[in-house]
Amino acid sequence: MQHLLLLHGALGDRDQLVPLGDQLADEYYVHRLNFTGHGGEPLLADAWSIASFAQDVVTYMDIYVPAGEPVHLFGYSMGGYVGMYICRHYPGRISRAITLATKFNWDEEVATREVRMLHAETIRQKVPAFAEELEKRHGSHKWKDVLERTAGMLLEMGKGNPLQAADYPAISAPCLLLLGDRDKMVSLDETTQVYKQLPVAQLGVLPATPHALEQVDMVALGAMIKKFIGS
């Protein structure tokens, strides 16, 4: 069987991808990993960027995937961005890449808007259930640091998007860009713009699907991933 890496989104962890992994385990060696600082992993200094998260994945592949074996990648939200970054800067490491709900358009205005939703006390007051989930996911003494470091990363991305328009034509791996039709964070327009710049790509829209991974139909998503990798 071929290998398939599943990458979580910002503020997430690998356990969120268990339901999707269950849909794919009959055909692939499924790998799930936490980015540095997520899901209880150590909070390392200067290791909170798209580039450092991409290095997490490459290091994982070096350890757990035998050299020369095909590796496919699925990334949700930020995980998809990290996946595309790997395709661009580590050519040949990924055979096929699938993204879901990945925001590619980052500038200062977008970053500032997204960061407003990452204040710990505001989340605790307005969305206490989400605060409890973050505390459980990352640890009671770490979840606020995860929020702060993610906010800082997004502001840096706003100043200089790690993936520029000129990068996408240089990605040789076939890519499938997926988006939910009810996603309020990621627009169809920005996803389509990236899709058009990729040399080998497909675009798909999931019906009745918002941004949150927990609200995605995993059976349908798993079928789309299998069809794309097998094409």
N, CA, C and O of each residue as an XYZ file, in Angstrom:
924
protein
N       0.837     -1.206      0.000
C       0.000      0.000      0.000
C       0.872      1.257      0.000
O       1.993      1.253      0.509
N       0.341      2.317     -0.575
C       1.040      3.589     -0.595
C       0.784      4.343      0.705
O      -0.132      4.017      1.460
N       1.598      5.339      0.945
C       1.516      6.114      2.178
C       0.690      7.388      1.957
O       0.753      8.012      0.898
N      -0.082      7.754      2.981
C      -0.903      8.962      2.931
C      -0.754      9.709      4.250
O      -1.090      9.190      5.315
N      -0.246     10.936      4.165
C      -0.093     11.793      5.331
C      -1.334     12.662      5.498
O      -1.830     13.232      4.526
N      -1.834     12.766      6.719
C      -2.967     13.640      7.026
C      -2.473     14.752      7.946
O      -1.927     14.480      9.016
N      -2.663     16.002      7.532
C      -2.169     17.151      8.285
C      -3.329     17.981      8.825
O      -4.251     18.327      8.086
N      -3.278     18.293     10.104
C      -4.349     19.057     10.749
C      -4.205     20.559     10.495
O      -3.203     21.015      9.943
N      -5.209     21.308     10.904
C      -5.214     22.745     10.707
C      -4.676     23.506     11.903
O      -4.254     22.909     12.894
N      -4.692     24.838     11.806
C      -4.258     25.686     12.902
C      -5.127     25.423     14.129
O      -6.341     25.256     14.014
N      -4.500     25.388     15.300
C      -5.153     25.125     16.586
C      -5.636     23.683     16.711
O      -6.245     23.328     17.720
N      -5.377     22.845     15.706
C      -5.866     21.472     15.719
C      -4.822     20.485     16.189
O      -3.754     20.868     16.668
N      -5.141     19.203     16.048
C      -4.184     18.145     16.341
C      -4.527     16.910     15.504
O      -5.550     16.876     14.820
N      -3.681     15.923     15.565
C      -3.827     14.751     14.702
C      -5.075     13.937     15.023
O      -5.602     13.250     14.148
N      -5.556     14.003     16.264
C      -6.728     13.206     16.637
C      -7.980     13.629     15.878
O      -8.894     12.823     15.701
N      -8.035     14.870     15.431
C      -9.192     15.327     14.653
C      -9.313     14.578     13.331
O     -10.380     14.555     12.718
N      -8.223     13.973     12.900
C      -8.198     13.303     11.603
C      -8.427     11.800     11.703
O      -8.320     11.088     10.704
N      -8.743     11.313     12.902
C      -9.025      9.886     13.067
C     -10.209      9.437     12.204
O     -10.098      8.415     11.527
N     -11.349     10.165     12.199
C     -12.482      9.716     11.372
C     -12.138      9.622      9.886
O     -12.577      8.697      9.204
N     -11.355     10.574      9.387
C     -10.956     10.507      7.985
C      -9.986      9.353      7.765
O     -10.088      8.635      6.770
N      -9.052      9.173      8.685
C      -8.113      8.063      8.560
C      -8.808      6.719      8.518
O      -8.366      5.808      7.817
N      -9.904      6.588      9.270
C     -10.662      5.336      9.269
C     -11.267      5.052      7.889
O     -11.428      3.893      7.506
N     -11.601      6.111      7.148
C     -12.171      5.940      5.805
C     -11.113      5.527      4.778
O     -11.444      5.014      3.710
N      -9.854      5.753      5.107
C      -8.779      5.562      4.130
C      -7.850      4.397      4.443
O      -7.043      3.991      3.607
N      -7.971      3.864      5.656
C      -7.006      2.858      6.110
C      -7.068      1.551      5.342
O      -6.130      0.757      5.415
N      -8.148      1.305      4.606
C      -8.247      0.061      3.851
C      -7.384      0.086      2.591
O      -7.098     -0.964      2.017
N      -6.968      1.277      2.158
C      -6.205      1.380      0.916
C      -4.814      1.990      1.076
O      -3.983      1.874      0.176
N      -4.552      2.641      2.218
C      -3.271      3.333      2.392
C      -2.709      3.096      3.784
O      -3.438      2.795      4.730
N      -1.397      3.241      3.882
C      -0.777      3.379      5.188
C      -1.025      4.828      5.616
O      -0.402      5.745      5.083
N      -1.907      5.032      6.549
C      -2.302      6.386      6.945
C      -1.416      6.875      8.089
O      -1.236      6.189      9.095
N      -0.872      8.067      7.912
C      -0.032      8.696      8.918
C      -0.704      9.980      9.397
O      -1.185     10.773      8.587
N      -0.735     10.179     10.695
C      -1.221     11.418     11.281
C      -0.143     11.946     12.221
O       0.412     11.181     13.010
N       0.157     13.217     12.152
C       1.187     13.780     13.013
C       0.768     15.150     13.519
O       0.000     15.864     12.873
N       1.285     15.498     14.678
C       1.072     16.830     15.234
C       2.202     17.752     14.801
O       3.370     17.366     14.815
N       1.848     18.964     14.422
C       2.878     19.971     14.212
C       3.483     20.338     15.572
O       2.854     20.132     16.611
N       4.679     20.868     15.560
C       5.339     21.307     16.785
C       4.404     22.172     17.627
O       3.776     23.099     17.116
N       4.316     21.859     18.934
C       3.520     22.665     19.845
C       2.051     22.320     19.893
O       1.337     22.816     20.765
N       1.574     21.489     18.990
C       0.156     21.123     18.935
C      -0.071     19.751     19.566
O       0.793     18.876     19.522
N      -1.250     19.589     20.149
C      -1.613     18.289     20.687
C      -0.698     17.783     21.777
O      -0.516     16.575     21.929
N      -0.117     18.700     22.542
C       0.775     18.300     23.618
C       2.237     18.216     23.241
O       3.079     17.951     24.100
N       2.565     18.439     21.960
C       3.973     18.424     21.552
C       4.706     19.614     22.180
O       4.073     20.620     22.501
N       6.022     19.518     22.359
C       6.776     20.602     22.998
C       6.645     21.930     22.255
O       6.591     21.973     21.026
N       6.595     23.007     23.030
C       6.588     24.353     22.466
C       8.038     24.798     22.308
O       8.701     25.145     23.285
N       8.517     24.785     21.080
C       9.910     25.120     20.821
C      10.034     26.566     20.359
O       9.167     27.076     19.650
N      11.095     27.209     20.757
C      11.336     28.587     20.335
C      11.609     28.640     18.835
O      12.273     27.761     18.285
N      11.092     29.676     18.180
C      11.341     29.908     16.748
C      10.951     28.715     15.886
O      11.609     28.430     14.885
N       9.890     28.021     16.265
C       9.448     26.861     15.482
C       7.944     26.947     15.252
O       7.214     25.977     15.459
N       7.494     28.119     14.824
C       6.051     28.305     14.634
C       5.830     29.100     13.350
O       5.494     30.284     13.378
N       6.026     28.427     12.246
C       5.863     29.058     10.940
C       5.514     27.981      9.931
O       5.655     26.791     10.214
N       5.065     28.385      8.776
C       4.758     27.424      7.720
C       6.020     26.625      7.372
O       5.963     25.410      7.183
N       7.144     27.316      7.290
C       8.394     26.636      6.942
C       8.787     25.608      7.999
O       9.225     24.509      7.659
N       8.634     25.956      9.278
C       9.018     25.006     10.331
C       8.047     23.834     10.407
O       8.459     22.707     10.683
N       6.761     24.087     10.166
C       5.797     22.992     10.151
C       6.063     22.062      8.965
O       5.908     20.846      9.074
N       6.464     22.644      7.838
C       6.823     21.812      6.691
C       8.024     20.933      7.022
O       8.082     19.775      6.608
N       8.972     21.477      7.762
C      10.132     20.691      8.168
C       9.723     19.568      9.113
O      10.310     18.486      9.081
N       8.701     19.820      9.972
C       8.165     18.747     10.819
C       7.743     17.551      9.972
O       8.041     16.401     10.293
N       7.040     17.857      8.879
C       6.498     16.796      8.022
C       7.624     16.067      7.293
O       7.623     14.838      7.217
N       8.564     16.807      6.767
C       9.678     16.186      6.038
C      10.503     15.302      6.972
O      10.920     14.207      6.593
N      10.734     15.780      8.182
C      11.463     14.978      9.164
C      10.694     13.700      9.495
O      11.281     12.623      9.604
N       9.393     13.829      9.650
C       8.556     12.650      9.910
C       8.681     11.643      8.767
O       8.827     10.445      9.009
N       8.624     12.124      7.523
C       8.732     11.226      6.373
C      10.089     10.527      6.350
O      10.179      9.341      6.032
N      11.134     11.264      6.685
C      12.473     10.676      6.694
C      12.552      9.513      7.677
O      13.292      8.555      7.452
N      11.797      9.594      8.755
C      11.851      8.573      9.804
C      10.908      7.402      9.532
O      11.275      6.241      9.708
N       9.683      7.727      9.099
C       8.621      6.713      9.082
C       8.215      6.206      7.698
O       7.453      5.245      7.598
N       8.707      6.830      6.640
C       8.363      6.373      5.298
C       9.626      5.882      4.605
O      10.570      6.655      4.442
N       9.670      4.616      4.191
C      10.859      4.097      3.505
C      11.200      4.920      2.263
O      10.308      5.324      1.517
N      12.458      5.159      2.052
C      12.917      5.961      0.917
C      12.429      5.367     -0.396
O      12.493      4.156     -0.606
N      11.948      6.219     -1.262
C      11.525      5.805     -2.592
C      10.070      5.398     -2.711
O       9.568      5.237     -3.823
N       9.376      5.225     -1.583
C       7.965      4.839     -1.652
C       7.078      6.078     -1.850
O       7.340      7.125     -1.259
N       6.027      5.962     -2.681
C       5.159      7.112     -2.943
C       4.456      7.594     -1.681
O       3.994      6.796     -0.865
N       4.384      8.902     -1.538
C       3.708      9.513     -0.404
C       2.701     10.544     -0.916
O       3.063     11.462     -1.651
N       1.459     10.386     -0.528
C       0.429     11.366     -0.843
C       0.131     12.173      0.414
O       0.496     11.772      1.518
N      -0.526     13.298      0.244
C      -0.729     14.195      1.375
C      -2.112     14.821      1.317
O      -2.546     15.303      0.270
N      -2.796     14.810      2.447
C      -4.038     15.560      2.610
C      -3.839     16.563      3.736
O      -3.367     16.211      4.817
N      -4.200     17.808      3.479
C      -4.082     18.825      4.509
C      -5.360     19.612      4.654
O      -5.922     20.104      3.676
N      -5.814     19.725      5.897
C      -7.001     20.535      6.185
C      -6.576     21.933      6.604
O      -5.720     22.086      7.475
N      -7.162     22.945      5.995
C      -6.918     24.338      6.342
C      -5.413     24.639      6.321
O      -4.783     24.517      5.270
N      -4.828     25.029      7.456
C      -3.396     25.320      7.478
C      -2.569     24.114      7.044
O      -1.508     24.266      6.439
N      -3.059     22.914      7.358
C      -2.340     21.715      6.932
C      -2.214     21.630      5.424
O      -1.207     21.146      4.907
N      -3.238     22.099      4.715
C      -3.175     22.137      3.256
C      -2.151     23.139      2.762
O      -1.457     22.900      1.774
N      -2.063     24.266      3.460
C      -1.069     25.276      3.090
C       0.341     24.716      3.285
O       1.215     24.885      2.434
N       0.544     24.048      4.417
C       1.841     23.416      4.669
C       2.151     22.378      3.583
O       3.287     22.270      3.120
N       1.133     21.625      3.187
C       1.320     20.636      2.134
C       1.746     21.249      0.816
O       2.630     20.724      0.139
N       1.122     22.358      0.450
C       1.495     23.031     -0.795
C       2.904     23.611     -0.702
O       3.646     23.621     -1.684
N       3.261     24.088      0.479
C       4.607     24.609      0.693
C       5.643     23.499      0.497
O       6.697     23.721     -0.099
N       5.336     22.317      0.999
C       6.231     21.176      0.805
C       6.361     20.841     -0.677
O       7.462     20.603     -1.173
N       5.236     20.824     -1.375
C       5.272     20.529     -2.817
C       6.159     21.522     -3.558
O       6.844     21.159     -4.514
N       6.142     22.770     -3.116
C       6.932     23.804     -3.781
C       8.413     23.730     -3.412
O       9.275     23.825     -4.285
N       8.710     23.561     -2.132
C      10.085     23.692     -1.663
C      10.804     22.366     -1.434
O      12.017     22.342     -1.224
N      10.057     21.263     -1.475
C      10.675     19.933     -1.379
C      10.164     19.097     -2.553
O       9.477     18.096     -2.350
N      10.492     19.500     -3.765
C       9.951     18.825     -4.956
C      10.302     17.344     -4.977
O      11.422     16.942     -4.659
N       9.312     16.547     -5.361
C       9.520     15.113     -5.466
C       9.171     14.337     -4.213
O       9.074     13.110     -4.257
N       8.979     15.030     -3.083
C       8.677     14.316     -1.845
C       7.209     13.883     -1.764
O       6.888     12.885     -1.118
N       6.324     14.633     -2.419
C       4.893     14.343     -2.378
C       4.422     13.955     -3.780
O       4.672     14.671     -4.749
N       3.740     12.815     -3.875
C       3.262     12.343     -5.177
C       2.001     13.080     -5.612
O       1.913     13.556     -6.744
N       1.023     13.174     -4.707
C      -0.220     13.901     -4.971
C      -0.645     14.608     -3.692
O      -0.468     14.086     -2.591
N      -1.208     15.802     -3.852
C      -1.589     16.602     -2.691
C      -3.057     17.002     -2.776
O      -3.549     17.391     -3.836
N      -3.743     16.902     -1.652
C      -5.148     17.307     -1.558
C      -5.272     18.316     -0.432
O      -4.765     18.084      0.666
N      -5.935     19.425     -0.685
C      -6.192     20.410      0.354
C      -7.696     20.562      0.533
O      -8.471     20.375     -0.405
N      -8.092     20.903      1.752
C      -9.497     21.198      2.046
C      -9.559     22.446      2.915
O      -8.889     22.532      3.945
N     -10.371     23.415      2.490
C     -10.609     24.628      3.284
C      -9.319     25.385      3.574
O      -9.153     25.934      4.663
N      -8.418     25.416      2.619
C      -7.131     26.082      2.801
C      -7.188     27.515      2.290
O      -7.562     27.767      1.145
N      -6.813     28.442      3.154
C      -6.795     29.853      2.775
C      -5.427     30.188      2.202
O      -4.412     30.074      2.889
N      -5.405     30.597      0.957
C      -4.157     30.929      0.280
C      -3.891     32.427      0.252
O      -2.739     32.849      0.153
N      -4.938     33.230      0.339
C      -4.813     34.683      0.205
C      -4.537     35.321      1.562
O      -5.440     35.456      2.388
N      -3.286     35.713      1.786
C      -2.907     36.347      3.040
C      -2.270     37.708      2.779
O      -1.289     37.814      2.043
N      -2.829     38.733      3.382
C      -2.230     40.059      3.405
C      -2.489     40.644      4.790
O      -3.093     39.978      5.632
N      -2.056     41.847      5.038
C      -2.163     42.414      6.378
C      -3.617     42.566      6.820
O      -3.934     42.340      7.988
N      -4.490     42.941      5.910
C      -5.899     43.109      6.263
C      -6.530     41.772      6.659
O      -7.230     41.681      7.667
N      -6.277     40.745      5.862
C      -6.825     39.420      6.144
C      -6.277     38.900      7.470
O      -7.034     38.398      8.300
N      -4.970     39.017      7.670
C      -4.349     38.505      8.890
C      -4.882     39.212     10.127
O      -5.163     38.572     11.141
N      -5.021     40.520     10.047
C      -5.540     41.283     11.190
C      -6.953     40.841     11.542
O      -7.296     40.727     12.719
N      -7.764     40.594     10.535
C      -9.141     40.144     10.770
C      -9.171     38.774     11.430
O      -9.952     38.549     12.355
N      -8.334     37.859     10.966
C      -8.331     36.514     11.524
C      -7.781     36.485     12.951
O      -8.241     35.700     13.781
N      -6.803     37.334     13.232
C      -6.181     37.358     14.553
C      -7.148     37.855     15.620
O      -7.021     37.487     16.788
N      -8.103     38.679     15.236
C      -9.083     39.181     16.202
C      -9.841     38.051     16.884
O     -10.360     38.228     17.987
N      -9.908     36.900     16.242
C     -10.660     35.771     16.791
C      -9.785     34.825     17.607
O     -10.227     33.740     17.987
N      -8.539     35.235     17.879
C      -7.599     34.334     18.554
C      -7.185     34.819     19.938
O      -6.103     34.474     20.414
N      -8.022     35.607     20.582
C      -7.737     36.070     21.935
C      -8.338     35.088     22.940
O      -9.534     34.798     22.901
N      -7.509     34.588     23.826
C      -7.925     33.524     24.739
C      -9.106     33.923     25.613
O     -10.068     33.165     25.734
N      -9.047     35.093     26.217
C     -10.120     35.492     27.132
C     -11.430     35.730     26.382
O     -12.506     35.436     26.903
N     -11.344     36.257     25.176
C     -12.550     36.450     24.370
C     -13.187     35.110     24.033
O     -14.406     34.953     24.106
N     -12.350     34.145     23.663
C     -12.859     32.805     23.355
C     -13.494     32.188     24.597
O     -14.565     31.588     24.518
N     -12.840     32.334     25.728
C     -13.377     31.737     26.956
C     -14.734     32.334     27.327
O     -15.612     31.633     27.830
N     -14.897     33.640     27.074
C     -16.148     34.310     27.421
C     -17.261     34.016     26.424
O     -18.400     33.750     26.808
N     -16.919     34.067     25.140
C     -17.949     33.956     24.108
C     -18.176     32.528     23.622
O     -19.293     32.166     23.253
N     -17.118     31.716     23.621
C     -17.234     30.335     23.143
C     -16.553     29.416     24.152
O     -15.519     28.823     23.845
N     -17.116     29.291     25.346
C     -16.448     28.506     26.397
C     -16.206     27.050     26.023
O     -15.216     26.455     26.449
N     -17.103     26.472     25.230
C     -16.917     25.073     24.827
C     -15.662     24.919     23.969
O     -14.942     23.927     24.089
N     -15.401     25.905     23.098
C     -14.209     25.864     22.259
C     -12.957     26.038     23.113
O     -11.941     25.384     22.877
N     -13.035     26.927     24.111
C     -11.899     27.112     25.015
C     -11.579     25.811     25.752
O     -10.412     25.454     25.914
N     -12.613     25.111     26.191
C     -12.402     23.839     26.876
C     -11.789     22.802     25.951
O     -10.950     22.003     26.366
N     -12.216     22.819     24.689
C     -11.657     21.876     23.717
C     -10.185     22.172     23.462
O      -9.373     21.250     23.380
N      -9.834     23.448     23.336
C      -8.434     23.822     23.115
C      -7.575     23.443     24.324
O      -6.442     22.985     24.176
N      -8.128     23.639     25.506
C      -7.398     23.280     26.719
C      -7.162     21.772     26.789
O      -6.086     21.323     27.181
N      -8.162     21.010     26.413
C      -8.033     19.552     26.399
C      -7.059     19.101     25.317
O      -6.288     18.163     25.522
N      -7.096     19.760     24.180
C      -6.290     19.351     23.028
C      -4.807     19.647     23.229
O      -3.955     18.819     22.909
N      -4.505     20.828     23.758
C      -3.106     21.265     23.831
C      -2.535     21.294     25.249
O      -1.324     21.414     25.430
N      -3.403     21.185     26.248
C      -2.938     21.233     27.628
C      -3.342     22.536     28.303
O      -3.325     23.601     27.686
N      -3.702     22.438     29.568
C      -4.191     23.616     30.281
C      -3.147     24.715     30.388
O      -3.493     25.891     30.506
N      -1.873     24.342     30.347
C      -0.802     25.330     30.474
C      -0.214     25.742     29.124
O       0.736     26.524     29.072
N      -0.782     25.210     28.021
C      -0.207     25.497     26.702
C      -1.188     26.151     25.722
O      -0.760     26.811     24.774
N      -2.490     25.977     25.938
C      -3.424     26.374     24.884
C      -3.379     27.868     24.577
O      -3.565     28.270     23.429
N      -3.134     28.690     25.594
C      -3.036     30.128     25.346
C      -1.784     30.457     24.536
O      -1.798     31.351     23.691
N      -0.704     29.726     24.803
C       0.517     29.920     24.012
C       0.285     29.530     22.551
O       0.783     30.190     21.639
N      -0.470     28.460     22.338
C      -0.787     28.038     20.975
C      -1.544     29.147     20.249
O      -1.249     29.447     19.092
N      -2.505     29.747     20.917
C      -3.254     30.861     20.322
C      -2.329     32.027     19.992
O      -2.372     32.566     18.886
N      -1.494     32.413     20.951
C      -0.614     33.562     20.757
C       0.379     33.338     19.627
O       0.617     34.231     18.813
N       0.953     32.152     19.579
C       1.943     31.875     18.537
C       1.287     31.769     17.162
O       1.872     32.171     16.157
N       0.079     31.230     17.125
C      -0.639     31.169     15.848
C      -0.978     32.569     15.366
O      -0.833     32.870     14.181
N      -1.426     33.422     16.268
C      -1.723     34.805     15.901
C      -0.477     35.493     15.350
O      -0.545     36.196     14.342
N       0.650     35.291     16.009
C       1.889     35.898     15.532
C       2.283     35.399     14.152
O       2.743     36.172     13.311
N       2.101     34.102     13.924
C       2.414     33.535     12.611
C       1.531     34.139     11.523
O       2.016     34.478     10.443
N       0.238     34.272     11.808
C      -0.675     34.824     10.807
C      -0.324     36.271     10.479
O      -0.407     36.682      9.321
N       0.063     37.037     11.479
C       0.463     38.424     11.214
C       1.703     38.472     10.329
O       1.812     39.327      9.451
N       2.633     37.554     10.562
C       3.818     37.483      9.703
C       3.441     37.071      8.286
O       4.006     37.584      7.319
N       2.493     36.152      8.157
C       2.033     35.747      6.830
C       1.376     36.916      6.117
O       1.471     37.035      4.895
N       0.707     37.784      6.878
C       0.101     38.964      6.286
C       1.130     39.928      5.728
O       0.883     40.607      4.732
N       2.286     39.983      6.374
C       3.354     40.869      5.901
C       4.069     40.289      4.681
O       4.554     41.024      3.821
N       4.124     38.967      4.624
C       4.804     38.316      3.504
C       4.298     36.904      3.328
O       4.745     35.994      4.026
N       3.375     36.707      2.408
C       2.774     35.397      2.189
C       3.853     34.384      1.814
O       4.571     34.594      0.837
N       3.984     33.277      2.576
C       5.028     32.288      2.267
C       4.905     31.680      0.877
O       5.906     31.259      0.298
N       3.696     31.628      0.337
C       3.487     31.154     -1.030
C       2.968     32.313     -1.880
O       1.862     32.813     -1.672
N       3.781     32.720     -2.827
C       3.408     33.795     -3.736
C       2.823     33.224     -5.025
O       2.948     32.030     -5.299
N       2.193     34.076     -5.803
C       1.562     33.629     -7.043
C       2.559     32.906     -7.954
O       2.196     31.955     -8.646
N       3.793     33.355     -7.950
C       4.804     32.753     -8.834
C       5.217     31.360     -8.385
O       5.839     30.630     -9.157
N       4.889     30.975     -7.163
C       5.290     29.662     -6.668
C       4.435     28.537     -7.235
O       4.936     27.437     -7.469
N       3.160     28.799     -7.456
C       2.251     27.715     -7.836
C       2.576     27.073     -9.185
O       2.473     25.852     -9.302
N       2.965     27.841    -10.212
C       3.324     27.185    -11.479
C       4.530     26.251    -11.364
O       4.759     25.418    -12.241
N       5.303     26.393    -10.275
C       6.494     25.550    -10.096
C       6.182     24.250     -9.365
O       7.076     23.426     -9.167
N       4.937     24.054     -8.963
C       4.554     22.825     -8.265
C       4.193     21.763     -9.289
O       3.231     21.922    -10.041
N       4.953     20.691     -9.319
C       4.751     19.663    -10.342
C       3.794     18.558     -9.894
O       3.212     17.878    -10.740
N       3.619     18.366     -8.596
C       2.739     17.309     -8.105
C       1.284     17.609     -8.454
O       0.850     18.751     -8.303
N       0.522     16.631     -8.911
C      -0.911     16.843     -9.138
C      -1.591     17.225     -7.821
O      -1.308     16.640     -6.776
N      -2.485     18.205     -7.883
C      -3.139     18.715     -6.683
C      -4.654     18.730     -6.860
O      -5.169     18.992     -7.947
N      -5.342     18.447     -5.779
C      -6.802     18.560     -5.729
C      -7.143     19.569     -4.650
O      -6.841     19.344     -3.478
N      -7.768     20.682     -5.027
C      -8.158     21.719     -4.079
C      -9.651     21.588     -3.802
O     -10.471     21.703     -4.713
N      -9.999     21.347     -2.534
C     -11.389     21.162     -2.141
C     -11.836     22.300     -1.235
O     -11.051     22.842     -0.456
N     -13.114     22.651     -1.353
C     -13.678     23.737     -0.556
C     -15.139     23.446     -0.276
O     -15.865     22.984     -1.156
N     -15.570     23.714      0.945
C     -16.979     23.593      1.269
C     -17.759     24.783      0.743
O     -17.268     25.911      0.780
N     -18.968     24.543      0.254
C     -19.746     25.631     -0.332
C     -20.252     26.635      0.701
O     -20.737     27.707      0.338
N     -20.140     26.294      1.988
C     -20.579     27.199      3.051
C     -19.422     27.708      3.900
O     -19.619     28.181      5.019
N     -18.222     27.607      3.357
C     -17.035     28.073      4.068
C     -17.018     29.601      4.097
O     -16.995     30.244      3.047
N     -17.028     30.176      5.287
C     -17.045     31.635      5.427
C     -15.650     32.223      5.594
O     -15.486     33.443      5.604
N     -14.658     31.372      5.724
C     -13.286     31.853      5.879
C     -12.522     31.862      4.559
O     -11.720     32.760      4.301
N     -12.778     30.865      3.736
C     -12.045     30.705      2.471
C     -13.017     30.905      1.316
O     -14.094     30.310      1.293
N     -12.636     31.739      0.366
C     -13.523     32.020     -0.766
C     -13.238     31.083     -1.936
O     -12.124     30.587     -2.108
N     -14.265     30.862     -2.722
C     -14.097     30.074     -3.945
C     -13.171     30.793     -4.900
O     -12.406     30.151     -5.619
N     -13.225     32.131     -4.923
C     -12.396     32.909     -5.838
C     -10.905     32.698     -5.564
O     -10.135     32.464     -6.496
N     -10.489     32.778     -4.290
C      -9.060     32.621     -4.010
C      -8.601     31.187     -4.272
O      -7.467     30.962     -4.694
N      -9.489     30.215     -4.021
C      -9.150     28.817     -4.297
C      -9.020     28.590     -5.800
O      -8.113     27.895     -6.257
N      -9.929     29.178     -6.554
C      -9.894     29.035     -8.011
C      -8.656     29.685     -8.605
O      -8.067     29.155     -9.546
N      -8.257     30.834     -8.060
C      -7.064     31.508     -8.563
C      -5.831     30.621     -8.438
O      -5.019     30.548     -9.360
N      -5.692     29.951     -7.304
C      -4.554     29.047     -7.119
C      -4.681     27.842     -8.046
O      -3.708     27.432     -8.679
N      -5.873     27.286     -8.119
C      -6.126     26.136     -8.996
C      -5.693     26.430    -10.439
O      -5.092     25.576    -11.092
N      -5.991     27.610    -10.924
C      -5.663     27.964    -12.306
C      -4.160     28.111    -12.534
O      -3.694     27.992    -13.667
N      -3.408     28.365    -11.481
C      -1.964     28.554    -11.629
C      -1.175     27.262    -11.506
O       0.000     27.212    -11.868
N      -1.814     26.218    -10.997
C      -1.125     24.942    -10.836
C      -1.065     24.188    -12.159
O      -2.070     24.137    -12.868
N       0.063     23.607    -12.517
C       0.197     22.904    -13.800
C      -0.745     21.704    -13.935
O      -1.318     21.491    -15.003
N      -0.911     20.923    -12.870
C      -1.768     19.733    -12.909
C      -2.670     19.785    -11.671
O      -2.217     19.532    -10.555
N      -3.941     20.114    -11.880
C      -4.799     20.312    -10.710
C      -6.257     20.030    -11.022
O      -6.694     20.083    -12.172
N      -6.994     19.730     -9.969
C      -8.443     19.608    -10.027
C      -9.041     20.452     -8.913
O      -8.385     20.726     -7.908
N     -10.286     20.860     -9.096
C     -10.992     21.685     -8.120
C     -12.310     21.012     -7.779
O     -13.024     20.554     -8.671
N     -12.638     20.950     -6.484
C     -13.886     20.325     -6.070
C     -14.572     21.120     -4.976
O     -13.912     21.725     -4.131
N     -15.902     21.119     -4.994
C     -16.694     21.814     -3.984
C     -17.577     20.802     -3.269
O     -18.310     20.046     -3.906
N     -17.501     20.790     -1.931
C     -18.309     19.881     -1.127
C     -19.626     20.564     -0.783
O     -19.612     21.660     -0.224
N     -20.756     19.953     -1.097
C     -22.052     20.582     -0.824
C     -22.394     20.579      0.664
O     -22.014     19.677      1.410
N     -23.128     21.623      1.070
C     -23.617     21.742      2.450
C     -22.494     21.575      3.466
O     -22.662     20.897      4.480
N     -21.341     22.199      3.188
C     -20.156     22.006      4.023
C     -19.552     23.343      4.446
O     -19.127     24.120      3.591
N     -19.504     23.626      5.751
C     -18.838     24.829      6.252
C     -17.344     24.594      6.428
O     -16.819     23.587      5.951
N     -16.654     25.503      7.102
C     -15.203     25.401      7.251
C     -14.796     24.325      8.247
O     -13.800     23.633      8.036
N     -15.547     24.178      9.323
C     -15.145     23.285     10.416
C     -15.000     21.841      9.951
O     -15.892     21.296      9.302
N     -13.882     21.234     10.284
C     -13.610     19.856      9.873
C     -14.641     18.889     10.445
O     -15.014     17.915      9.791
N     -15.099     19.158     11.666
C     -16.052     18.268     12.320
C     -17.384     18.196     11.592
O     -18.168     17.279     11.834
N     -17.655     19.146     10.705
C     -18.926     19.168      9.980
C     -18.795     18.669      8.541
O     -19.732     18.783      7.752
N     -17.639     18.121      8.209
C     -17.408     17.576      6.868
C     -17.878     16.124      6.815
O     -17.673     15.368      7.765
N     -18.503     15.739      5.716
C     -18.917     14.352      5.494
C     -17.671     13.529      5.180
O     -17.148     13.590      4.067
N     -17.199     12.766      6.154
C     -15.942     12.044      5.998
C     -16.033     10.911      4.980
O     -15.040     10.581      4.331
N     -17.185     10.327      4.838
C     -17.343      9.271      3.838
C     -17.176      9.852      2.437
O     -16.471      9.290      1.599
N     -17.832     10.981      2.196
C     -17.721     11.625      0.886
C     -16.306     12.128      0.637
O     -15.776     11.982     -0.464
N     -15.690     12.724      1.664
C     -14.323     13.231      1.516
C     -13.354     12.093      1.245
O     -12.492     12.201      0.373
N     -13.490     11.012      1.982
C     -12.620      9.862      1.756
C     -12.735      9.311      0.350
O     -11.736      8.919     -0.252
N     -13.957      9.280     -0.178
C     -14.165      8.784     -1.537
C     -13.493      9.694     -2.559
O     -12.924      9.216     -3.540
N     -13.559     11.008     -2.330
C     -12.934     11.965     -3.258
C     -11.413     11.823     -3.237
O     -10.760     11.908     -4.277
N     -10.865     11.610     -2.066
C      -9.412     11.446     -1.944
C      -8.958     10.182     -2.667
O      -7.979     10.202     -3.414
N      -9.676      9.085     -2.441
C      -9.319      7.823     -3.114
C      -9.409      7.947     -4.633
O      -8.540      7.455     -5.353
N     -10.452      8.599     -5.111
C     -10.623      8.750     -6.559
C      -9.501      9.567     -7.163
O      -8.997      9.241     -8.238
N      -9.105     10.634     -6.473
C      -8.036     11.489     -7.002
C      -6.700     10.779     -7.004
O      -5.976     10.831     -7.998
N      -6.358     10.116     -5.911
C      -5.072      9.420     -5.860
C      -5.030      8.284     -6.874
O      -3.977      7.991     -7.440
N      -6.160      7.652     -7.102
C      -6.182      6.545     -8.035
C      -6.298      6.934     -9.486
O      -6.210      6.082    -10.370
N      -6.499      8.231     -9.746
C      -6.692      8.681    -11.145
C      -5.380      8.730    -11.912
O      -5.366      9.084    -13.090
